[in-house]
Amino acid sequence: MNINDYLRWRGDIPFKMAPFNDVDNAILSMFSYINWTDIVYPDFPVKVEDAWRRYLVLHPDTDLNKDKFKMMSLCAASDRYDDCWLMNYEREVNKDLETMFSAITIRLPDRTYFVSFEGTESSIVGWKEDFNMTYMFPVPAQTSAMNYLKRTYAGRFSRYRLGGHSKGGNLAIYAAVMLEKPDHIISVYNNDGPGFTNEFLSSYEYQQIKPKIESLIPQASVIGQLMNNDIDEKIIMTSTRDMAWQHSVFSWEVDVDHFLEADKASREGLFFQNALNRWNSEMSVEQKMVFMNTFYDTLVDLGIKDSRDLLGKKMAVLRAFMNKAARFDDSTRRIILDVLKALFQSNISAFYNTYLDKVVKRYERKQDQ
């Protein structure tokens, strides 16, 4: 059962009968992915049902994927979200700054607020910003999130939950930490989002928020393994072994009113963890910048704009990038090869066994000579 099944089976149960839970967090974290422009305005609440009806009028040919479309349709028709109100929607995309930011606030029936920060869409700009976080701090989206929360939070005496998926989870934590008086924050949800530098994690401000953070990752997490995270993570069981799909909360398994937890990461997940630990700890800022800029330039040269394009041209991307990677020194190249394994293994057995393993072994033999 996934979050849409949860809405079908539990959508008639209001919050006063069943309290807010981790699954509700994942659902509301998806709200910031919807383009609410000309529908939700600052300080002018709109009911979920009315906002969704208006969205369908403005976007009859919506490009929302079927899972998000079904989720919003179910939310709009449910008793559980009937008395939820949307407000303070903001959105910005700046390709020059390599940043994307979107946020929305949802007022729940008990007058608490959930601030939802958008994560990484399928665009290459969004994915690059996730990796930019490993060597830039703060990234523009983090600053936008901080300013958004300060505006939303100012002068209110209600209690808040913050959450986001992917990059949005990182933004939720950063915004909470940067508040001067975060007393009214109930909890902060990081749904498979990147972590932070050790310096940030050791700060007094972060330590004040840490007990309120909940971190959820799938069994084979990639984005959630970027940077460092000192929170005990909930490892969520998924309906697929496809690692690209595991990043989507729609693949996370639900049991009644909570996510099903696994005892440990999968074999693929442990591989990601090891590879990205090397990325986090062994590569210098300069190496990360060279890698990401080279990889991004490779995608641009091949006309790749989003993850769907990437999945259809994995082999061409790999060949082009390996040609560019010849400029790296041996130690950097070895780390890059490990990371490439992790990034490209959306079909781990077929892709790894048919091509990438041969490429890696060829380079390893060359280095051993």
C-alpha positions as CSV (number, residue, x, y, z in Angstrom):
1,M,0.0,0.0,0.0
2,N,1.4,3.5,-0.9
3,I,0.3,7.0,0.1
4,N,-2.5,7.1,-2.5
5,D,-3.9,3.8,-1.1
6,Y,-3.6,5.4,2.3
7,L,-5.8,8.3,1.1
8,R,-8.3,5.9,-0.4
9,W,-8.6,3.8,2.8
10,R,-8.0,6.5,5.5
11,G,-9.2,9.7,3.7
12,D,-12.5,9.6,5.6
13,I,-10.8,9.8,9.0
14,P,-10.3,13.4,10.1
15,F,-7.3,14.6,12.1
16,K,-9.3,14.9,15.3
17,M,-9.9,11.1,15.2
18,A,-6.4,10.1,14.0
19,P,-3.5,12.4,14.7
20,F,-0.9,13.7,12.3
21,N,1.6,11.0,11.2
22,D,4.6,10.4,9.0
23,V,2.4,9.5,6.0
24,D,0.6,12.9,6.3
25,N,4.0,14.5,6.3
26,A,5.0,12.8,3.0
27,I,1.7,13.9,1.4
28,L,1.9,17.5,2.5
29,S,5.5,17.6,1.5
30,M,4.3,16.9,-2.1
31,F,2.0,19.9,-2.1
32,S,4.9,22.2,-2.8
33,Y,5.6,20.4,-6.1
34,I,2.3,21.7,-7.5
35,N,2.3,25.0,-9.4
36,W,-0.2,27.1,-7.3
37,T,0.6,30.3,-9.2
38,D,-2.5,32.5,-9.5
39,I,-4.3,30.2,-7.1
40,V,-2.8,30.6,-3.7
41,Y,-1.7,34.0,-2.5
42,P,0.1,35.4,0.6
43,D,-2.2,35.6,3.6
44,F,-5.3,34.6,1.7
45,P,-6.1,31.0,2.6
46,V,-7.7,28.7,0.0
47,K,-9.3,25.3,0.9
48,V,-7.5,22.4,-0.7
49,E,-10.6,21.4,-2.7
50,D,-11.1,24.9,-4.1
51,A,-7.5,25.3,-4.9
52,W,-7.4,22.0,-6.8
53,R,-10.5,22.8,-8.7
54,R,-9.0,26.1,-9.8
55,Y,-5.7,24.3,-10.7
56,L,-7.6,22.0,-13.1
57,V,-9.2,25.0,-14.8
58,L,-5.9,26.7,-15.3
59,H,-4.0,23.6,-16.2
60,P,-6.3,21.4,-18.3
61,D,-3.2,19.8,-19.9
62,T,-1.2,19.4,-16.7
63,D,2.2,17.8,-16.9
64,L,1.8,16.4,-13.4
65,N,2.7,12.7,-13.2
66,K,-0.1,10.4,-12.5
67,D,0.8,9.8,-8.9
68,K,0.9,13.4,-7.9
69,F,-2.3,14.0,-9.9
70,K,-4.1,11.2,-8.2
71,M,-2.8,12.3,-4.7
72,M,-4.2,15.8,-5.1
73,S,-7.5,14.5,-6.4
74,L,-7.8,12.2,-3.4
75,C,-6.8,14.9,-1.0
76,A,-9.4,17.3,-2.4
77,A,-12.2,14.7,-2.1
78,S,-11.2,13.5,1.4
79,D,-12.6,14.3,4.8
80,R,-9.2,14.2,6.3
81,Y,-7.9,17.2,4.2
82,D,-11.3,18.9,3.9
83,D,-10.6,21.6,6.4
84,C,-7.0,22.2,5.3
85,W,-6.2,25.6,3.9
86,L,-3.3,26.6,1.5
87,M,-1.5,29.9,1.9
88,N,1.7,31.8,1.2
89,Y,2.7,30.1,-2.0
90,E,6.1,31.2,-3.5
91,R,8.0,29.9,-6.5
92,E,11.3,30.8,-8.2
93,V,13.5,29.2,-10.8
94,N,16.8,30.7,-11.8
95,K,18.9,28.7,-14.2
96,D,21.7,31.2,-14.1
97,L,22.1,30.6,-10.3
98,E,21.3,26.9,-10.8
99,T,18.5,27.1,-8.2
100,M,14.9,26.2,-7.9
101,F,12.7,27.1,-4.9
102,S,9.1,26.6,-4.1
103,A,7.2,26.6,-0.8
104,I,3.6,26.6,0.5
105,T,2.1,26.7,4.0
106,I,-0.9,24.4,4.9
107,R,-3.1,25.3,7.8
108,L,-4.5,22.1,9.5
109,P,-7.9,21.8,11.2
110,D,-6.3,22.2,14.7
111,R,-4.7,25.5,13.6
112,T,-1.2,24.1,13.4
113,Y,0.7,24.8,10.2
114,F,2.7,22.6,7.9
115,V,5.4,24.4,5.8
116,S,6.2,22.4,2.7
117,F,9.4,22.9,0.8
118,E,9.7,21.6,-2.8
119,G,12.4,19.1,-3.5
120,T,14.2,18.1,-6.6
121,E,12.1,17.9,-9.7
122,S,13.2,15.7,-12.6
123,S,15.1,18.7,-14.2
124,I,18.9,18.5,-14.5
125,V,19.0,22.0,-12.8
126,G,17.3,20.6,-9.8
127,W,19.6,17.6,-9.5
128,K,22.7,19.7,-9.9
129,E,21.6,21.9,-7.0
130,D,21.4,18.8,-4.8
131,F,25.0,18.0,-5.6
132,N,26.0,21.7,-5.3
133,M,25.1,21.4,-1.6
134,T,28.1,19.1,-1.1
135,Y,30.5,22.0,-1.8
136,M,28.5,25.2,-1.6
137,F,26.9,26.6,1.6
138,P,24.5,28.0,1.7
139,V,23.0,27.4,-1.7
140,P,20.5,30.0,-2.9
141,A,17.5,27.8,-2.2
142,Q,18.6,27.5,1.5
143,T,18.6,31.2,1.8
144,S,15.2,31.4,0.1
145,A,13.8,28.8,2.5
146,M,15.2,30.7,5.5
147,N,13.7,34.0,4.4
148,Y,10.3,32.3,3.5
149,L,10.0,30.8,7.0
150,K,10.9,34.0,8.7
151,R,8.2,35.8,6.8
152,T,5.6,33.0,7.4
153,Y,6.6,32.5,11.1
154,A,6.8,36.2,12.1
155,G,4.1,37.3,14.5
156,R,2.3,34.0,14.7
157,F,1.7,32.1,17.9
158,S,0.6,28.8,16.3
159,R,2.7,25.7,16.2
160,Y,4.5,24.6,13.1
161,R,5.7,21.4,11.4
162,L,8.2,21.7,8.5
163,G,8.9,19.2,5.8
164,G,10.0,18.4,2.4
165,H,11.1,15.7,0.0
166,S,14.6,15.4,-1.4
167,K,16.2,18.9,-1.4
168,G,13.0,20.1,0.4
169,G,13.9,18.1,3.5
170,N,17.3,19.8,3.7
171,L,15.6,23.2,3.2
172,A,13.2,22.5,6.0
173,I,16.0,21.7,8.4
174,Y,18.1,24.7,7.4
175,A,15.2,27.1,7.7
176,A,14.3,25.8,11.2
177,V,17.9,26.0,12.4
178,M,18.2,29.6,11.2
179,L,15.2,30.8,13.1
180,E,16.1,33.0,16.1
181,K,13.3,31.5,18.3
182,P,12.2,28.1,17.0
183,D,10.1,27.4,20.1
184,H,6.9,26.9,18.2
185,I,8.2,24.2,15.9
186,I,6.7,20.8,16.6
187,S,8.8,18.7,14.2
188,V,10.9,18.9,11.0
189,Y,10.7,16.1,8.4
190,N,13.5,15.3,6.0
191,N,12.2,12.8,3.4
192,D,15.3,11.4,1.7
193,G,17.0,14.8,1.5
194,P,20.7,15.7,1.6
195,G,22.5,16.3,4.9
196,F,25.0,19.0,5.9
197,T,28.6,19.8,6.7
198,N,30.0,18.6,10.0
199,E,30.5,22.2,11.0
200,F,26.7,22.9,10.6
201,L,25.7,19.7,12.4
202,S,27.9,20.7,15.4
203,S,26.5,24.2,15.7
204,Y,24.5,25.2,18.8
205,E,21.6,26.2,16.6
206,Y,21.4,22.8,14.9
207,Q,21.7,20.9,18.2
208,Q,18.6,22.9,19.5
209,I,16.5,21.6,16.6
210,K,18.0,18.1,16.3
211,P,15.5,16.4,18.7
212,K,12.6,17.6,16.5
213,I,14.0,16.2,13.3
214,E,12.7,13.0,11.7
215,S,14.7,11.6,8.8
216,L,13.2,9.0,6.5
217,I,15.1,7.3,3.7
218,P,14.3,4.4,1.4
219,Q,16.3,1.2,1.5
220,A,18.5,2.3,-1.4
221,S,18.9,6.0,-0.8
222,V,21.1,8.2,-3.0
223,I,20.1,11.9,-2.4
224,G,19.6,11.2,1.3
225,Q,23.2,10.0,1.6
226,L,24.7,13.2,0.2
227,M,26.6,15.1,2.9
228,N,26.4,14.1,6.6
229,N,23.4,13.4,8.8
230,D,23.6,12.6,12.5
231,I,20.0,11.7,12.9
232,D,18.8,8.1,13.5
233,E,17.1,7.5,10.2
234,K,14.0,5.5,9.5
235,I,14.8,3.1,6.7
236,I,11.5,2.7,4.7
237,M,10.6,-0.4,2.8
238,T,9.7,0.2,-0.9
239,S,7.6,-1.5,-3.6
240,T,10.5,-1.6,-6.0
241,R,14.3,-2.3,-6.3
242,D,14.6,0.4,-8.9
243,M,16.8,3.0,-7.1
244,A,15.6,6.0,-9.1
245,W,12.0,5.1,-8.2
246,Q,12.8,4.4,-4.6
247,H,13.5,8.2,-4.2
248,S,9.8,8.8,-4.8
249,V,7.6,8.7,-1.7
250,F,5.0,7.0,-3.9
251,S,7.1,3.9,-3.8
252,W,7.3,3.8,0.0
253,E,5.2,1.1,1.7
254,V,2.4,2.1,4.1
255,D,0.8,0.0,6.8
256,V,-2.5,1.6,8.0
257,D,-1.1,4.9,9.3
258,H,2.7,4.6,9.2
259,F,5.5,3.6,6.8
260,L,6.9,0.1,7.0
261,E,10.4,0.1,8.3
262,A,13.3,-2.1,7.3
263,D,16.0,-3.3,9.6
264,K,18.8,-2.1,7.4
265,A,19.6,-0.7,4.0
266,S,19.5,-3.0,1.0
267,R,22.7,-4.3,-0.7
268,E,22.3,-1.5,-3.3
269,G,21.8,1.0,-0.6
270,L,25.0,0.0,1.2
271,F,26.8,0.4,-2.0
272,F,25.5,3.9,-2.4
273,Q,26.4,4.7,1.1
274,N,30.0,3.6,0.7
275,A,30.4,5.4,-2.6
276,L,28.9,8.6,-1.4
277,N,30.8,8.5,1.9
278,R,33.9,8.7,-0.3
279,W,32.4,11.6,-2.2
280,N,31.6,13.3,1.1
281,S,34.9,12.7,2.9
282,E,37.6,12.2,0.3
283,M,36.9,14.6,-2.5
284,S,38.0,18.2,-2.1
285,V,35.8,21.1,-2.8
286,E,37.7,21.7,-6.0
287,Q,37.3,18.0,-7.1
288,K,33.6,18.1,-6.5
289,M,33.2,21.3,-8.5
290,V,35.2,19.9,-11.4
291,F,33.2,16.7,-11.3
292,M,29.8,18.3,-11.2
293,N,30.5,21.0,-13.7
294,T,32.0,18.5,-16.1
295,F,29.1,16.1,-15.7
296,Y,26.5,19.0,-16.0
297,D,28.3,20.2,-19.2
298,T,28.1,16.7,-20.6
299,L,24.4,16.6,-20.1
300,V,23.9,20.0,-21.7
301,D,26.1,19.0,-24.6
302,L,23.9,16.0,-25.2
303,G,20.6,18.0,-24.9
304,I,19.5,16.3,-21.7
305,K,17.0,18.4,-19.7
306,D,15.5,16.0,-17.2
307,S,15.9,12.6,-15.7
308,R,13.7,11.0,-18.3
309,D,16.1,12.1,-21.0
310,L,19.0,10.8,-18.9
311,L,17.4,7.4,-18.4
312,G,17.1,7.1,-22.2
313,K,20.7,8.1,-22.9
314,K,22.6,6.5,-20.1
315,M,25.2,4.9,-22.3
316,A,25.8,8.0,-24.4
317,V,26.2,10.1,-21.2
318,L,28.6,7.6,-19.7
319,R,30.8,7.4,-22.8
320,A,30.8,11.2,-23.2
321,F,31.6,11.8,-19.5
322,M,34.4,9.2,-19.4
323,N,36.0,11.0,-22.3
324,K,35.9,14.2,-20.4
325,A,37.0,12.5,-17.2
326,A,40.4,11.7,-18.7
327,R,41.6,15.0,-17.4
328,F,41.2,13.9,-13.8
329,D,44.1,12.4,-11.7
330,D,44.0,8.7,-10.8
331,S,42.7,9.1,-7.2
332,T,39.9,11.5,-8.3
333,R,39.0,9.2,-11.2
334,R,38.7,6.2,-8.8
335,I,36.3,8.1,-6.6
336,I,34.3,9.3,-9.6
337,L,33.9,5.8,-10.9
338,D,32.4,4.7,-7.6
339,V,30.0,7.6,-7.7
340,L,29.1,6.9,-11.3
341,K,28.2,3.4,-10.4
342,A,25.8,4.8,-7.8
343,L,24.3,7.4,-10.0
344,F,23.7,5.3,-13.0
345,Q,22.4,2.1,-11.5
346,S,18.7,2.6,-11.9
347,N,18.7,-1.0,-13.2
348,I,21.6,-2.3,-11.1
349,S,22.0,-5.8,-12.4
350,A,21.5,-5.2,-16.2
351,F,23.4,-2.0,-16.5
352,Y,26.2,-2.8,-14.1
353,N,26.9,-6.3,-15.6
354,T,26.6,-5.3,-19.2
355,Y,28.7,-2.2,-19.3
356,L,29.8,-0.2,-16.3
357,D,31.6,-3.1,-14.5
358,K,33.8,-3.5,-17.6
359,V,34.6,0.2,-17.7
360,V,35.5,0.2,-14.1
361,K,37.7,-2.9,-14.3
362,R,39.5,-1.5,-17.3
363,Y,40.4,1.6,-15.4
364,E,41.4,-0.3,-12.3
365,R,43.7,-2.6,-14.3
366,K,45.3,0.5,-15.9
367,Q,45.9,2.0,-12.5
368,D,47.5,-1.2,-11.1
369,Q,50.0,-1.4,-13.9
